[in-house]
Amino acid sequence: MSTPKRGRGAAGRPPHGDSPNPVDIHVGARVRLRRTLLGMSQEKLGDALGLTFQQVQKYERGANRISASRLFDLSRVLDVPISFFFDDMAEATAATTVADEVCASGIDTTEPDPMAKRETLELVRAYYRIPDAAVRKRLFEMTKVLGKTGGDQSGAEA
């Protein structure tokens, strides 16, 4: 009976060929979020870190794990504290272990992170391009009210 190997396979991928660790995916999504909010391309971020844009892509997808020293570099280049990369992490993701990965069925039952969607990123960037702070605040308040309605579109238009 063989035991599952720990460590990383070629190019930093999990050795068992499964999908990337959920924590790596979350951290990568947070890198992408911050980079996009700054209007920075993957190529520009890669240049600042001495990487290719393909390596940045792999980090952002969670395909390659980000080392502690690289995370430190990213925090400086993206001007955020290291904790930013772990903010808003689901409890289920935070509780994931290597043993959980090996035993997992491979079916992802969690909802995708809305912060990783292009639509969300574009909306946030557009919001911060509104020059008048009072207008931004009114838009924010209106959006909160609309969100509380639950988006119920079941009523037919008259």
Biotite code that builds the C-alpha atoms (Angstrom):
import biotite.structure as struc

atoms = struc.array([
    struc.Atom([0.000, 0.000, 0.000], chain_id="A", res_id=1, res_name="MET", atom_name="CA", element="C"),
    struc.Atom([1.533, 3.298, -1.024], chain_id="A", res_id=2, res_name="SER", atom_name="CA", element="C"),
    struc.Atom([1.119, 6.566, 0.799], chain_id="A", res_id=3, res_name="THR", atom_name="CA", element="C"),
    struc.Atom([0.317, 9.770, -1.064], chain_id="A", res_id=4, res_name="PRO", atom_name="CA", element="C"),
    struc.Atom([3.423, 11.844, -1.637], chain_id="A", res_id=5, res_name="LYS", atom_name="CA", element="C"),
    struc.Atom([3.551, 15.347, -0.270], chain_id="A", res_id=6, res_name="ARG", atom_name="CA", element="C"),
    struc.Atom([5.262, 18.230, -1.957], chain_id="A", res_id=7, res_name="GLY", atom_name="CA", element="C"),
    struc.Atom([4.945, 19.657, -5.419], chain_id="A", res_id=8, res_name="ARG", atom_name="CA", element="C"),
    struc.Atom([5.239, 18.099, -8.833], chain_id="A", res_id=9, res_name="GLY", atom_name="CA", element="C"),
    struc.Atom([6.623, 19.637, -11.986], chain_id="A", res_id=10, res_name="ALA", atom_name="CA", element="C"),
    struc.Atom([6.091, 23.395, -12.335], chain_id="A", res_id=11, res_name="ALA", atom_name="CA", element="C"),
    struc.Atom([4.749, 23.658, -8.783], chain_id="A", res_id=12, res_name="GLY", atom_name="CA", element="C"),
    struc.Atom([1.589, 21.620, -9.469], chain_id="A", res_id=13, res_name="ARG", atom_name="CA", element="C"),
    struc.Atom([0.174, 19.213, -6.912], chain_id="A", res_id=14, res_name="PRO", atom_name="CA", element="C"),
    struc.Atom([1.875, 15.817, -7.365], chain_id="A", res_id=15, res_name="PRO", atom_name="CA", element="C"),
    struc.Atom([-1.410, 13.918, -7.470], chain_id="A", res_id=16, res_name="HIS", atom_name="CA", element="C"),
    struc.Atom([-2.590, 15.883, -10.523], chain_id="A", res_id=17, res_name="GLY", atom_name="CA", element="C"),
    struc.Atom([-5.708, 17.174, -8.754], chain_id="A", res_id=18, res_name="ASP", atom_name="CA", element="C"),
    struc.Atom([-6.857, 20.744, -8.944], chain_id="A", res_id=19, res_name="SER", atom_name="CA", element="C"),
    struc.Atom([-4.856, 23.401, -7.092], chain_id="A", res_id=20, res_name="PRO", atom_name="CA", element="C"),
    struc.Atom([-5.205, 23.897, -3.354], chain_id="A", res_id=21, res_name="ASN", atom_name="CA", element="C"),
    struc.Atom([-8.205, 26.154, -2.571], chain_id="A", res_id=22, res_name="PRO", atom_name="CA", element="C"),
    struc.Atom([-5.971, 28.422, -0.475], chain_id="A", res_id=23, res_name="VAL", atom_name="CA", element="C"),
    struc.Atom([-3.619, 28.891, -3.444], chain_id="A", res_id=24, res_name="ASP", atom_name="CA", element="C"),
    struc.Atom([-6.623, 29.692, -5.646], chain_id="A", res_id=25, res_name="ILE", atom_name="CA", element="C"),
    struc.Atom([-7.888, 32.253, -3.124], chain_id="A", res_id=26, res_name="HIS", atom_name="CA", element="C"),
    struc.Atom([-4.498, 33.942, -2.736], chain_id="A", res_id=27, res_name="VAL", atom_name="CA", element="C"),
    struc.Atom([-4.067, 34.019, -6.531], chain_id="A", res_id=28, res_name="GLY", atom_name="CA", element="C"),
    struc.Atom([-7.516, 35.565, -6.957], chain_id="A", res_id=29, res_name="ALA", atom_name="CA", element="C"),
    struc.Atom([-6.605, 38.258, -4.436], chain_id="A", res_id=30, res_name="ARG", atom_name="CA", element="C"),
    struc.Atom([-3.388, 38.985, -6.374], chain_id="A", res_id=31, res_name="VAL", atom_name="CA", element="C"),
    struc.Atom([-5.468, 39.310, -9.550], chain_id="A", res_id=32, res_name="ARG", atom_name="CA", element="C"),
    struc.Atom([-8.039, 41.507, -7.798], chain_id="A", res_id=33, res_name="LEU", atom_name="CA", element="C"),
    struc.Atom([-5.443, 43.963, -6.506], chain_id="A", res_id=34, res_name="ARG", atom_name="CA", element="C"),
    struc.Atom([-3.478, 44.002, -9.770], chain_id="A", res_id=35, res_name="ARG", atom_name="CA", element="C"),
    struc.Atom([-6.645, 44.716, -11.729], chain_id="A", res_id=36, res_name="THR", atom_name="CA", element="C"),
    struc.Atom([-7.833, 47.400, -9.312], chain_id="A", res_id=37, res_name="LEU", atom_name="CA", element="C"),
    struc.Atom([-4.486, 49.130, -9.814], chain_id="A", res_id=38, res_name="LEU", atom_name="CA", element="C"),
    struc.Atom([-4.914, 48.864, -13.590], chain_id="A", res_id=39, res_name="GLY", atom_name="CA", element="C"),
    struc.Atom([-1.687, 46.878, -13.810], chain_id="A", res_id=40, res_name="MET", atom_name="CA", element="C"),
    struc.Atom([-1.106, 44.276, -16.509], chain_id="A", res_id=41, res_name="SER", atom_name="CA", element="C"),
    struc.Atom([0.253, 40.821, -15.766], chain_id="A", res_id=42, res_name="GLN", atom_name="CA", element="C"),
    struc.Atom([3.314, 41.764, -17.788], chain_id="A", res_id=43, res_name="GLU", atom_name="CA", element="C"),
    struc.Atom([3.958, 44.898, -15.709], chain_id="A", res_id=44, res_name="LYS", atom_name="CA", element="C"),
    struc.Atom([3.553, 42.947, -12.454], chain_id="A", res_id=45, res_name="LEU", atom_name="CA", element="C"),
    struc.Atom([5.869, 40.250, -13.787], chain_id="A", res_id=46, res_name="GLY", atom_name="CA", element="C"),
    struc.Atom([8.490, 42.854, -14.708], chain_id="A", res_id=47, res_name="ASP", atom_name="CA", element="C"),
    struc.Atom([8.342, 44.318, -11.190], chain_id="A", res_id=48, res_name="ALA", atom_name="CA", element="C"),
    struc.Atom([8.890, 40.840, -9.723], chain_id="A", res_id=49, res_name="LEU", atom_name="CA", element="C"),
    struc.Atom([11.380, 39.540, -12.288], chain_id="A", res_id=50, res_name="GLY", atom_name="CA", element="C"),
    struc.Atom([8.847, 37.038, -13.667], chain_id="A", res_id=51, res_name="LEU", atom_name="CA", element="C"),
    struc.Atom([7.177, 36.362, -16.989], chain_id="A", res_id=52, res_name="THR", atom_name="CA", element="C"),
    struc.Atom([3.495, 37.190, -17.390], chain_id="A", res_id=53, res_name="PHE", atom_name="CA", element="C"),
    struc.Atom([2.887, 33.424, -17.746], chain_id="A", res_id=54, res_name="GLN", atom_name="CA", element="C"),
    struc.Atom([4.281, 32.892, -14.253], chain_id="A", res_id=55, res_name="GLN", atom_name="CA", element="C"),
    struc.Atom([1.987, 35.643, -12.948], chain_id="A", res_id=56, res_name="VAL", atom_name="CA", element="C"),
    struc.Atom([-0.947, 33.885, -14.686], chain_id="A", res_id=57, res_name="GLN", atom_name="CA", element="C"),
    struc.Atom([-0.086, 30.620, -12.936], chain_id="A", res_id=58, res_name="LYS", atom_name="CA", element="C"),
    struc.Atom([0.067, 32.380, -9.557], chain_id="A", res_id=59, res_name="TYR", atom_name="CA", element="C"),
    struc.Atom([-3.281, 34.056, -10.188], chain_id="A", res_id=60, res_name="GLU", atom_name="CA", element="C"),
    struc.Atom([-4.945, 30.747, -11.119], chain_id="A", res_id=61, res_name="ARG", atom_name="CA", element="C"),
    struc.Atom([-3.430, 29.001, -8.109], chain_id="A", res_id=62, res_name="GLY", atom_name="CA", element="C"),
    struc.Atom([-1.634, 26.572, -10.416], chain_id="A", res_id=63, res_name="ALA", atom_name="CA", element="C"),
    struc.Atom([1.674, 27.534, -8.773], chain_id="A", res_id=64, res_name="ASN", atom_name="CA", element="C"),
    struc.Atom([2.011, 28.193, -5.065], chain_id="A", res_id=65, res_name="ARG", atom_name="CA", element="C"),
    struc.Atom([3.344, 31.555, -3.981], chain_id="A", res_id=66, res_name="ILE", atom_name="CA", element="C"),
    struc.Atom([6.289, 31.289, -1.588], chain_id="A", res_id=67, res_name="SER", atom_name="CA", element="C"),
    struc.Atom([6.562, 33.459, 1.509], chain_id="A", res_id=68, res_name="ALA", atom_name="CA", element="C"),
    struc.Atom([9.289, 35.620, -0.042], chain_id="A", res_id=69, res_name="SER", atom_name="CA", element="C"),
    struc.Atom([7.284, 36.051, -3.257], chain_id="A", res_id=70, res_name="ARG", atom_name="CA", element="C"),
    struc.Atom([4.180, 36.948, -1.220], chain_id="A", res_id=71, res_name="LEU", atom_name="CA", element="C"),
    struc.Atom([6.268, 39.571, 0.565], chain_id="A", res_id=72, res_name="PHE", atom_name="CA", element="C"),
    struc.Atom([7.407, 40.975, -2.809], chain_id="A", res_id=73, res_name="ASP", atom_name="CA", element="C"),
    struc.Atom([3.816, 40.980, -4.096], chain_id="A", res_id=74, res_name="LEU", atom_name="CA", element="C"),
    struc.Atom([2.617, 42.878, -1.030], chain_id="A", res_id=75, res_name="SER", atom_name="CA", element="C"),
    struc.Atom([5.205, 45.576, -1.669], chain_id="A", res_id=76, res_name="ARG", atom_name="CA", element="C"),
    struc.Atom([4.600, 45.880, -5.417], chain_id="A", res_id=77, res_name="VAL", atom_name="CA", element="C"),
    struc.Atom([0.797, 45.852, -5.002], chain_id="A", res_id=78, res_name="LEU", atom_name="CA", element="C"),
    struc.Atom([1.002, 48.134, -1.937], chain_id="A", res_id=79, res_name="ASP", atom_name="CA", element="C"),
    struc.Atom([-1.076, 45.970, 0.410], chain_id="A", res_id=80, res_name="VAL", atom_name="CA", element="C"),
    struc.Atom([-0.316, 44.170, 3.671], chain_id="A", res_id=81, res_name="PRO", atom_name="CA", element="C"),
    struc.Atom([0.354, 40.426, 3.364], chain_id="A", res_id=82, res_name="ILE", atom_name="CA", element="C"),
    struc.Atom([-2.908, 39.783, 5.210], chain_id="A", res_id=83, res_name="SER", atom_name="CA", element="C"),
    struc.Atom([-4.787, 41.238, 2.198], chain_id="A", res_id=84, res_name="PHE", atom_name="CA", element="C"),
    struc.Atom([-4.140, 38.023, 0.276], chain_id="A", res_id=85, res_name="PHE", atom_name="CA", element="C"),
    struc.Atom([-5.992, 36.012, 2.932], chain_id="A", res_id=86, res_name="PHE", atom_name="CA", element="C"),
    struc.Atom([-8.865, 38.450, 3.547], chain_id="A", res_id=87, res_name="ASP", atom_name="CA", element="C"),
    struc.Atom([-12.400, 37.256, 2.818], chain_id="A", res_id=88, res_name="ASP", atom_name="CA", element="C"),
    struc.Atom([-11.319, 33.609, 2.712], chain_id="A", res_id=89, res_name="MET", atom_name="CA", element="C"),
    struc.Atom([-14.204, 31.217, 3.254], chain_id="A", res_id=90, res_name="ALA", atom_name="CA", element="C"),
    struc.Atom([-13.955, 29.140, 6.431], chain_id="A", res_id=91, res_name="GLU", atom_name="CA", element="C"),
    struc.Atom([-14.135, 25.970, 4.351], chain_id="A", res_id=92, res_name="ALA", atom_name="CA", element="C"),
    struc.Atom([-11.161, 27.113, 2.285], chain_id="A", res_id=93, res_name="THR", atom_name="CA", element="C"),
    struc.Atom([-9.153, 28.087, 5.353], chain_id="A", res_id=94, res_name="ALA", atom_name="CA", element="C"),
    struc.Atom([-9.829, 24.674, 6.899], chain_id="A", res_id=95, res_name="ALA", atom_name="CA", element="C"),
    struc.Atom([-8.541, 22.793, 3.845], chain_id="A", res_id=96, res_name="THR", atom_name="CA", element="C"),
    struc.Atom([-5.502, 20.600, 4.438], chain_id="A", res_id=97, res_name="THR", atom_name="CA", element="C"),
    struc.Atom([-3.294, 18.503, 2.196], chain_id="A", res_id=98, res_name="VAL", atom_name="CA", element="C"),
    struc.Atom([-5.074, 15.397, 3.510], chain_id="A", res_id=99, res_name="ALA", atom_name="CA", element="C"),
    struc.Atom([-8.413, 16.946, 2.540], chain_id="A", res_id=100, res_name="ASP", atom_name="CA", element="C"),
    struc.Atom([-7.113, 17.504, -0.988], chain_id="A", res_id=101, res_name="GLU", atom_name="CA", element="C"),
    struc.Atom([-5.979, 13.907, -1.382], chain_id="A", res_id=102, res_name="VAL", atom_name="CA", element="C"),
    struc.Atom([-9.288, 12.543, -0.093], chain_id="A", res_id=103, res_name="CYS", atom_name="CA", element="C"),
    struc.Atom([-11.534, 15.032, -1.851], chain_id="A", res_id=104, res_name="ALA", atom_name="CA", element="C"),
    struc.Atom([-13.972, 13.777, -4.438], chain_id="A", res_id=105, res_name="SER", atom_name="CA", element="C"),
    struc.Atom([-12.868, 16.446, -6.877], chain_id="A", res_id=106, res_name="GLY", atom_name="CA", element="C"),
    struc.Atom([-16.343, 17.982, -7.026], chain_id="A", res_id=107, res_name="ILE", atom_name="CA", element="C"),
    struc.Atom([-16.322, 21.654, -6.068], chain_id="A", res_id=108, res_name="ASP", atom_name="CA", element="C"),
    struc.Atom([-19.557, 22.501, -4.279], chain_id="A", res_id=109, res_name="THR", atom_name="CA", element="C"),
    struc.Atom([-18.538, 26.014, -3.301], chain_id="A", res_id=110, res_name="THR", atom_name="CA", element="C"),
    struc.Atom([-19.802, 29.004, -5.217], chain_id="A", res_id=111, res_name="GLU", atom_name="CA", element="C"),
    struc.Atom([-17.233, 30.913, -7.278], chain_id="A", res_id=112, res_name="PRO", atom_name="CA", element="C"),
    struc.Atom([-15.788, 33.986, -5.600], chain_id="A", res_id=113, res_name="ASP", atom_name="CA", element="C"),
    struc.Atom([-17.701, 37.017, -6.954], chain_id="A", res_id=114, res_name="PRO", atom_name="CA", element="C"),
    struc.Atom([-14.575, 39.130, -6.420], chain_id="A", res_id=115, res_name="MET", atom_name="CA", element="C"),
    struc.Atom([-12.790, 37.057, -9.055], chain_id="A", res_id=116, res_name="ALA", atom_name="CA", element="C"),
    struc.Atom([-15.348, 37.862, -11.757], chain_id="A", res_id=117, res_name="LYS", atom_name="CA", element="C"),
    struc.Atom([-14.362, 40.345, -14.450], chain_id="A", res_id=118, res_name="ARG", atom_name="CA", element="C"),
    struc.Atom([-17.748, 42.065, -14.061], chain_id="A", res_id=119, res_name="GLU", atom_name="CA", element="C"),
    struc.Atom([-17.028, 42.810, -10.393], chain_id="A", res_id=120, res_name="THR", atom_name="CA", element="C"),
    struc.Atom([-13.571, 44.150, -11.127], chain_id="A", res_id=121, res_name="LEU", atom_name="CA", element="C"),
    struc.Atom([-14.846, 46.391, -13.920], chain_id="A", res_id=122, res_name="GLU", atom_name="CA", element="C"),
    struc.Atom([-17.655, 47.660, -11.691], chain_id="A", res_id=123, res_name="LEU", atom_name="CA", element="C"),
    struc.Atom([-15.253, 48.550, -8.871], chain_id="A", res_id=124, res_name="VAL", atom_name="CA", element="C"),
    struc.Atom([-12.854, 50.302, -11.243], chain_id="A", res_id=125, res_name="ARG", atom_name="CA", element="C"),
    struc.Atom([-15.709, 52.281, -12.826], chain_id="A", res_id=126, res_name="ALA", atom_name="CA", element="C"),
    struc.Atom([-17.017, 53.200, -9.363], chain_id="A", res_id=127, res_name="TYR", atom_name="CA", element="C"),
    struc.Atom([-13.672, 54.665, -8.308], chain_id="A", res_id=128, res_name="TYR", atom_name="CA", element="C"),
    struc.Atom([-13.411, 56.613, -11.566], chain_id="A", res_id=129, res_name="ARG", atom_name="CA", element="C"),
    struc.Atom([-16.474, 58.665, -10.498], chain_id="A", res_id=130, res_name="ILE", atom_name="CA", element="C"),
    struc.Atom([-14.788, 61.938, -9.485], chain_id="A", res_id=131, res_name="PRO", atom_name="CA", element="C"),
    struc.Atom([-17.529, 63.273, -7.188], chain_id="A", res_id=132, res_name="ASP", atom_name="CA", element="C"),
    struc.Atom([-17.432, 61.557, -3.774], chain_id="A", res_id=133, res_name="ALA", atom_name="CA", element="C"),
    struc.Atom([-21.062, 62.515, -3.078], chain_id="A", res_id=134, res_name="ALA", atom_name="CA", element="C"),
    struc.Atom([-22.212, 60.832, -6.297], chain_id="A", res_id=135, res_name="VAL", atom_name="CA", element="C"),
    struc.Atom([-20.165, 57.723, -5.425], chain_id="A", res_id=136, res_name="ARG", atom_name="CA", element="C"),
    struc.Atom([-21.795, 57.618, -1.978], chain_id="A", res_id=137, res_name="LYS", atom_name="CA", element="C"),
    struc.Atom([-25.317, 57.938, -3.454], chain_id="A", res_id=138, res_name="ARG", atom_name="CA", element="C"),
    struc.Atom([-24.557, 55.161, -5.938], chain_id="A", res_id=139, res_name="LEU", atom_name="CA", element="C"),
    struc.Atom([-23.235, 52.996, -3.112], chain_id="A", res_id=140, res_name="PHE", atom_name="CA", element="C"),
    struc.Atom([-26.360, 53.588, -1.001], chain_id="A", res_id=141, res_name="GLU", atom_name="CA", element="C"),
    struc.Atom([-28.632, 52.874, -3.977], chain_id="A", res_id=142, res_name="MET", atom_name="CA", element="C"),
    struc.Atom([-26.777, 49.639, -4.701], chain_id="A", res_id=143, res_name="THR", atom_name="CA", element="C"),
    struc.Atom([-27.172, 48.500, -1.077], chain_id="A", res_id=144, res_name="LYS", atom_name="CA", element="C"),
    struc.Atom([-30.925, 49.169, -1.229], chain_id="A", res_id=145, res_name="VAL", atom_name="CA", element="C"),
    struc.Atom([-31.262, 47.288, -4.523], chain_id="A", res_id=146, res_name="LEU", atom_name="CA", element="C"),
    struc.Atom([-29.270, 44.396, -3.056], chain_id="A", res_id=147, res_name="GLY", atom_name="CA", element="C"),
    struc.Atom([-31.662, 44.131, -0.107], chain_id="A", res_id=148, res_name="LYS", atom_name="CA", element="C"),
    struc.Atom([-34.611, 43.605, -2.437], chain_id="A", res_id=149, res_name="THR", atom_name="CA", element="C"),
    struc.Atom([-33.073, 40.219, -3.192], chain_id="A", res_id=150, res_name="GLY", atom_name="CA", element="C"),
    struc.Atom([-33.115, 40.875, -6.903], chain_id="A", res_id=151, res_name="GLY", atom_name="CA", element="C"),
    struc.Atom([-36.677, 39.475, -7.095], chain_id="A", res_id=152, res_name="ASP", atom_name="CA", element="C"),
    struc.Atom([-37.518, 39.681, -10.761], chain_id="A", res_id=153, res_name="GLN", atom_name="CA", element="C"),
    struc.Atom([-40.442, 37.253, -10.578], chain_id="A", res_id=154, res_name="SER", atom_name="CA", element="C"),
    struc.Atom([-43.090, 39.960, -10.883], chain_id="A", res_id=155, res_name="GLY", atom_name="CA", element="C"),
    struc.Atom([-44.297, 40.482, -14.437], chain_id="A", res_id=156, res_name="ALA", atom_name="CA", element="C"),
    struc.Atom([-43.950, 43.899, -15.960], chain_id="A", res_id=157, res_name="GLU", atom_name="CA", element="C"),
    struc.Atom([-47.245, 45.766, -16.308], chain_id="A", res_id=158, res_name="ALA", atom_name="CA", element="C"),
])
